[in-house]
Amino acid sequence: MPDTISLTGVVATTPRHITTAEGLDITSFRLASSQRRFDKVHNSWADVGTNWYTITAFRQLAANMATSLNKGDRVVASGRLRIREWVNGDKNGLNIEVEAEAVGHDLSWGSAAFTRTLAPSTGGAASGSAAAGGAAAGSNASGEDSWRVPPPSGASTDGGGAADWGAGAFGVLPTGGASGASDAYLPDDESVLTS
């Protein structure tokens, strides 16, 4: 059973992205994970060391990392741990590598806007296109968006499949807002609920 590890730290090198001749995307970067402790004597925080990891991802995660991460970004990474010994002449050492299963920005340090990407379908240029008679990437055989969250029981739709996530969907009634509208408690930008 492989060891799994979750890390937080800073992207210390510019992510390196390659695509192999077989079409496999690979992205890697070095992650610096600093540890800090509160020094009661000096009444301040002090760095007590930095651990260095090589984070490597494959396929769609690699492609998304290449477009989303920059040197200096604070991230959270989780994946399979591999420790490898190396020897180069009279020097030797250890490489600590993580084959990433998930990587994202550390929202403790800032905000991010998520954009869903769809993996390209395999089997030729025409496969997966609606024009060729197949379902588009990210959709099921009937052409529906396979990522869409189904509405709660009792929720109505607008005819286009977008759910009305208003009060009736959860069996609660809003207390009303400035306008008294039934969706007064929803965010100002409702497009996040229907997109």
DAJOJO-V931956 format. One record per helix or strand of 3 or more residues. SS is the DSSP state (hx for helix, st for strand). FROM is the first residue (numbers start at 1). TO is the last residue. If there is no record, write none. Layout:
# DAJOJO-V931956
{{SS	FROM	TO} {SS	FROM	TO}}
This chain:
# DAJOJO-V931956
{{st	4	11} {st	16	19} {st	25	39} {st	44	58} {hx	59	68} {st	74	88} {st	91	105} {hx	130	132} {hx	167	170} {hx	191	194}}
